[in-house]
């Protein structure tokens, strides 16, 4: 986490541009499918970045630039705060595009405005429609009486049992001797579920898009802190605690 963030700040990302964090959360109904199907997971992430950059090129076109190119660093996270299966993407995008000079020897930086709520509504609508079409075309979305394609032929594997067991939102679970998840009636210690994000956010077909966090240029420590957050692992020491029965919990006391 720390090495990745430091490398990006020191060697990859231009130091003088504002960094915008875009976060896409997929519908609960698609999380098991995307976790089990790598091609579907890659497609959704690719569509997400393509639509951000399409919006950026529109901003460049309005300023009279047709050859501008964008840049992005994408982090796909599979976990929520209680180690539940929660597939979502954190994408760091400069609020700028890069225009090659006529000679092709260097790039000029073309800054554009920050996204608005209306921009997010348009982008997330297109993302949702494109993702649903992609999944339908490849037979990943089923009708009411059809079998779940994510589970076909793999229902009883340890992999699928772990994925299904981790779908619970904000609930501790433990595994019985035969490998089946059983819910703990009342967690001894826990934290409230995170409240919905306010501010620069939009939603369509339960695809949720947030872009309310940005860091201006010239603040390397803040930029590195943002990137560490995006690259963080599922476990953090400050969020681990020991329950009364001696078992470890991912909730804070």
Secondary structure, DSSP 8 states (H G I E B T S, - for coil): -HHHHHHIIIIIS-TTS-EEEEEEE--HHHHHHHHH-HHHHHHHHHHHHHHHHHHHHHHHHHTT-SS-B---EEEEEEE-TTS-EEEEEEEEEESEEEEE-TTSS-EEEEE-----HHHHHHHHHHHHHHHHHHHHHTT-S--TTS--TTTTTTTTSHHHHHHHHTT-SS--EEE-TTS-EEE-SS-SS---------SSEEEETTEEEEEEEEE-TT-HHHHHHHHHHHT--S--GGG-EE-TTS-EESS--
